[in-house]
Structures are given as structure tokens and as C-alpha cells.
Amino acid sequence: MMFPFLKGLPRAHLTRHLLGCQQSLSLTAPRRFRYGATRGGIPVLPSHGTTGTVLAKTAPPLQVPSCVTQFRTSTRAKALPAPLIWIVLKPVQKLTAIILGRSLRKWWVALPDNRRQLFRQWAWQRRWRLVVAAGVGAIISILLLLTHLDQSPVTGRTRLLVFSRQNYMELAAFTSKAYMEEFGDRLLPESDARHRVVEQVVQHLARRNQDLPEMADVDWSVHVVQSDDSNAFVLPNGKVFIFTGMLEAVADVHQLTIVLGHEMAHALLGHAAEQASLSHVVDLLSVVLLAAIWAVCPRDSLALLGQWAQDKLTQLMFNRPYSRKLEAEADQVGLQLAAKACADVRAGPVFWQQMEIREQLSGEPSLPEWLSTHPSHKNRVTQLDRLVPQALELRERCVCPALPPADPRAIFSESVRVLLEDAKARPRPAAGGTPQHGPVGVAAPAALLARSPTTFPSGLSHGDNKALDGAGAPP
């Protein structure tokens, strides 16, 4: 039967039920039909000999009869992104490993000596089975990891990617809202000259790199934050955040293009998802080691010390070296993006030399590279110097205007030499006195941030450099 819910009803009741449904249905649009007899107000098709047509009156709107079941669907619940779930559950899995390891230790201590001996004998007799089970588990884990291998979009490097790019697009939507609330009262208006410069550079980079699908698929938007921090970052969904301290650190539009190209390269290459994937796998392996630490250590204090040592070793051996690797790759790809945008790629090494000197003059302690998540300024200068010839060839293939013969690297080196000679020749003030010409730390930044005289990326104007020069005041 087509309608099982009508099964068991009397035939007469069934006929009345269907007729009620038929009579309660009405049409909303006019229709034409031939003359014919009517039966109970319902037109009956006439014989073929009947002629003539008549326009039926427009029926009232369609009303759903009571015999028709009406279904209502609720709004679709939006699931949380997988990386966000992992971030939330990360402390839970650590706590679970600690409780499990500590419970195993207490259970072992509470066992009588004869029971311990029996357990050792049982494990020794089944040692090969346990080894095979562990090997099978390791093979399954390796196969699962191999199914999550991926290639980097631009460089083609093979990498592990547990979380997809789409997962991090969803997470970026949550993150961008949080940043907008955090920086809400410090965001510069779009009419500010600094915001306009950054907007032009970002859009120029996007236009000149439309051949990359990852660049063309993202809607890039700019947010300039009033802050003294020399920082900038780009979320995977194209939200660009740059602090005014970074605008004060760059010397010209070329350096700004290289800095933004580096940050946009992180988003294009999906470095956030890649680093989180590695961290997720390392954390899962660390859970087993953490449970073993709490099970083997005789006291909680020793277990806490072992847990701290494990965290530090994980950072030094996996997370920080991998982060430095991704930063170096972003430097390489960012320089290529800037070269296709017709920037003077020779300004890249100069920027990191400036950052190194600014850091020294500010007196901030610098960590050794093996303790940092970023390469040292000196190593970045060396790497960019090695990549500049290839970037210049790429720039030439993109039909960019010719660069001036004066190399910004040579100009910067000469500026540093003159400044140091001037500092040595300057008389030192007597004890308790004040220097007549000002301290070196005040004069140095202005002398070291040398502007490129006439060259700008194609599509940008000289007014963009003026906006950077006057970054301290709104228009």
C-alpha cells in the first residue's frame, strides 16, 4: 500500500478521506477547460463533441488540508572547527594521561610481591605477542599519517596535514572576530593615510599574483592597529592585521611590500594548519610518554619534573625547529610575491639588518636561535641575500620597471660605516655631564632607516612613501 498510515481504515471512511483531500485542494492560477457537466461543483471533462472555452475564476490561494502532514525543519547547527575542538580538548587529554599514569603507579604499589612476580612472568611469557601488537599499532599509525600527506601549494614540499585548509578557514572566522573585539578601539579608520598605504600594497600584491589559486580565492582585507609593537600577521581567511610600530620600522614601500608578502605567504601556504597538524601528532605521542612518566616516577614531584622536561624537549626538538622552517619558507615565497609585484627585492635583507640594529639599540635581550620560533636576523639576511638573484630574474620576467643601479644593501652598509665612524669621533661627555650632540641611540634609527630615492613598485605612487614618512599623524 502506498499510504501505510491508512491501513486498517474502513473502505467508506477511506473514500471520504481521499475525497476530502481532493476537494480541499485549489489552484492559484487561472486555467481554461472545455464546457462540460459538473458534479458536486467539480467540472467533469466533456465528450469530444463539445466545443467552446471559458476562463475559470481565479481560485483562492492554496490551502494545505488538514489531512496532509506538515513537516518543519529546525535551523542547521553549525559545528565547531576541528582545530578549535582539538585546542579545547588538549588539556583534557593531558589530564587524562596524568590520571591514568598515576592510577597505574598506585595500583602497582598496592600489589603484593607475589602478585607482582606473577604479573612479570605473565608479561614475559607473552612478550612476543605484546611486541607484535605494538608493531601492528605502529604500522597502523604510520599508514594513517601517510594518508594525510599533502604538497605545499607553491613550493611543492611534502608535508603532514591533519587539519585541512577549510578547517582553518572556519577557525579563522572565530579568530578574526576575537581580534576585532580586542583591537576595536585601536583600529585606524579607512581614511587614515597609513591604512590607505597598506590597503594599496595588499591589493597590489593580490593583483600581481592572481596566477596562484590560493591568492585569487581569498578576499583580502586590511586592519591597521595603533600600537608600538613591530608586528604584523595575516589570518588564513585573508584578514591582514598590521601594527603602526611595523609601519615605523619599515623604510619605504618596498620593505613594506616584502613584509606583507611574507605574512601573506603564511596564509597562502597554510602554515597555520600545517604547524597545528604537527603539534597535534606530537601531542598524541606525548600523551603516551606522559602517562609512562607518571606511572614510572615514584613520587608526584619527580613526575612533575619529568613532565616539565618532556615539554621543553618537545619544544626544542619539534615545535620550534619546525616553526623556524616555516618562517624561512615564508621568507622565500614572500620574496617571490614581492618580486612579481615589482618591488625592489634587494630591500629585503636591508629590513632585517635594520631590525637587528634596532633591537640592539633598544637594549632588548635577544634569544639564541635554537630557543626561538623565528630564525635570527643574521640568518634571515644571509638567506635573503642568497635568494635575491632568483627574485630579480623573476621580477624581470614579470616585465617590471628597471631598478636603479644603486643597491639598497650597499647604501645601508655605507650608512652604518659612516655612523660608526661618527660615533667614534664624537667626544665622550665627562662623568655626570650630558652629551652635546645627543646619544647614539637617538640618532641611529633615523640614519639607518635610509629611504630608497625614486623607485616604487609598479602601481604605487610616491605619495605612499610620504604617508609612511608621516606615519605618526593622521591625515
WOWO-V261361 format. One record per backbone hydrogen bond with DSSP energy under -1.0 kcal/mol. NH is the residue of the N-H (numbers start at 1). CO is the residue of the C=O. E is the energy in kcal/mol with one decimal. If there is no record, write none. Layout:
BEGIN
NH:CO:E / NH:CO:E
END
This chain:
BEGIN
6:3:-2.0 / 7:4:-1.3 / 9:6:-1.7 / 14:10:-2.5 / 15:11:-2.3 / 16:12:-2.2 / 17:13:-2.1 / 18:14:-2.1 / 19:15:-2.4 / 20:16:-2.4 / 21:17:-1.6 / 22:18:-2.2 / 23:19:-2.8 / 24:20:-1.5 / 33:54:-1.1 / 39:42:-2.4 / 42:39:-1.3 / 44:37:-2.9 / 50:47:-1.3 / 54:33:-1.2 / 56:31:-1.7 / 68:65:-1.3 / 85:81:-2.0 / 86:82:-2.3 / 87:83:-2.3 / 88:84:-2.1 / 89:85:-2.5 / 90:86:-1.4 / 93:89:-2.3 / 94:90:-1.5 / 95:91:-2.4 / 96:92:-2.5 / 97:93:-2.1 / 98:94:-2.3 / 99:95:-2.5 / 100:96:-2.6 / 101:97:-2.7 / 102:98:-2.6 / 103:99:-2.3 / 104:100:-2.3 / 105:101:-2.0 / 106:102:-2.3 / 107:103:-2.5 / 108:104:-2.3 / 109:105:-2.4 / 110:106:-2.1 / 116:112:-1.9 / 117:113:-2.1 / 118:114:-2.1 / 119:115:-2.2 / 120:116:-2.3 / 121:117:-2.3 / 122:118:-2.4 / 123:119:-2.3 / 124:120:-2.4 / 125:121:-2.3 / 126:122:-1.1 / 127:124:-1.3 / 130:126:-2.3 / 131:127:-2.3 / 132:128:-2.5 / 133:129:-2.5 / 134:130:-2.3 / 135:131:-2.5 / 136:132:-2.8 / 137:133:-2.3 / 138:134:-2.2 / 139:135:-2.5 / 140:136:-2.6 / 141:137:-2.2 / 142:138:-2.4 / 143:139:-2.6 / 144:140:-2.3 / 145:141:-2.1 / 146:142:-2.4 / 147:143:-1.6 / 148:145:-1.4 / 149:146:-1.2 / 150:159:-2.8 / 152:157:-2.5 / 156:152:-1.4 / 159:150:-2.9 / 161:148:-2.8 / 168:164:-1.5 / 169:165:-1.6 / 170:166:-2.0 / 171:167:-1.9 / 172:168:-2.3 / 173:169:-1.3 / 174:170:-1.2 / 175:171:-2.6 / 176:172:-3.1 / 177:173:-1.3 / 178:174:-1.7 / 179:175:-2.4 / 180:176:-2.5 / 181:177:-1.9 / 182:178:-2.2 / 183:179:-3.0 / 186:183:-1.8 / 188:224:-2.8 / 192:189:-1.6 / 196:192:-2.1 / 197:193:-2.1 / 198:194:-2.1 / 199:195:-2.6 / 200:196:-2.4 / 201:197:-2.4 / 202:198:-2.6 / 203:199:-2.4 / 204:200:-2.3 / 205:201:-2.5 / 206:202:-2.3 / 207:203:-2.5 / 208:204:-2.2 / 210:207:-1.1 / 212:209:-1.6 / 216:212:-2.1 / 217:213:-2.0 / 221:238:-2.3 / 223:240:-2.2 / 225:242:-2.5 / 226:186:-2.7 / 227:225:-1.0 / 231:229:-1.6 / 233:241:-2.8 / 235:239:-2.3 / 238:235:-2.2 / 240:221:-3.4 / 241:233:-2.9 / 242:223:-2.0 / 243:231:-2.4 / 244:225:-2.3 / 245:227:-1.7 / 246:243:-1.2 / 247:243:-1.2 / 248:244:-1.7 / 250:246:-1.6 / 256:252:-1.9 / 257:253:-2.5 / 258:254:-2.0 / 259:255:-2.5 / 260:256:-2.6 / 261:257:-2.3 / 262:258:-2.0 / 263:259:-2.0 / 264:260:-2.7 / 265:261:-1.8 / 266:262:-1.3 / 267:263:-1.2 / 268:264:-2.4 / 269:265:-2.6 / 271:266:-2.1 / 274:270:-2.0 / 275:271:-2.8 / 276:272:-2.1 / 277:273:-2.0 / 278:274:-2.0 / 279:275:-2.5 / 280:276:-2.3 / 281:277:-2.1 / 282:278:-2.7 / 283:279:-2.3 / 284:280:-2.0 / 285:281:-2.1 / 286:282:-2.4 / 287:283:-1.6 / 289:285:-1.5 / 290:286:-3.2 / 291:287:-2.3 / 292:288:-1.9 / 293:289:-2.3 / 294:290:-2.2 / 295:291:-1.5 / 296:292:-2.3 / 297:293:-2.5 / 303:299:-1.9 / 304:300:-2.6 / 305:301:-1.9 / 306:302:-2.5 / 307:303:-2.4 / 308:304:-2.3 / 309:305:-2.3 / 310:306:-2.2 / 311:307:-2.3 / 312:308:-2.3 / 313:309:-2.5 / 314:310:-2.4 / 315:311:-2.1 / 316:312:-2.6 / 317:313:-2.6 / 318:314:-2.0 / 319:314:-1.5 / 320:315:-2.6 / 322:318:-2.0 / 323:319:-2.3 / 324:320:-2.4 / 325:321:-1.9 / 326:322:-2.1 / 327:323:-2.2 / 328:324:-2.2 / 329:325:-2.0 / 330:326:-2.4 / 331:327:-2.1 / 332:328:-1.9 / 333:329:-2.7 / 334:330:-2.8 / 335:331:-1.8 / 336:332:-1.4 / 337:333:-2.5 / 338:334:-2.2 / 339:335:-2.1 / 340:336:-2.2 / 341:337:-1.1 / 342:339:-1.7 / 343:338:-2.5 / 345:343:-1.2 / 347:344:-2.1 / 348:345:-1.5 / 351:347:-1.9 / 352:348:-1.4 / 353:349:-1.8 / 354:350:-2.4 / 355:351:-2.3 / 356:352:-1.9 / 357:353:-2.0 / 358:354:-2.8 / 359:355:-2.1 / 360:356:-1.9 / 361:357:-2.8 / 362:358:-2.0 / 364:359:-1.1 / 371:368:-1.8 / 372:369:-1.6 / 380:376:-2.2 / 381:377:-2.2 / 382:378:-2.1 / 383:379:-2.5 / 384:380:-2.7 / 385:381:-2.4 / 386:382:-1.6 / 387:383:-1.5 / 388:384:-1.6 / 391:387:-2.1 / 392:388:-2.6 / 393:389:-1.8 / 394:390:-2.2 / 395:391:-2.4 / 396:392:-2.0 / 397:393:-2.0 / 398:394:-1.2 / 399:396:-1.5 / 400:395:-1.0 / 411:407:-2.2 / 412:408:-2.4 / 413:409:-2.2 / 414:410:-2.3 / 415:411:-2.1 / 416:412:-2.4 / 417:413:-2.2 / 418:414:-2.5 / 419:415:-2.3 / 420:416:-2.4 / 421:417:-2.2 / 422:418:-2.3 / 423:419:-2.1 / 424:420:-2.1 / 425:421:-2.2 / 426:422:-1.1 / 433:430:-2.3 / 442:439:-1.0 / 443:439:-1.5 / 444:440:-2.5 / 447:443:-1.5 / 448:444:-2.6 / 449:445:-2.1 / 450:448:-2.3 / 460:457:-2.2 / 464:461:-1.4 / 466:462:-1.4 / 467:463:-2.0 / 468:464:-1.6 / 469:465:-2.3 / 470:466:-2.2 / 471:468:-1.3 / 473:470:-1.5
END
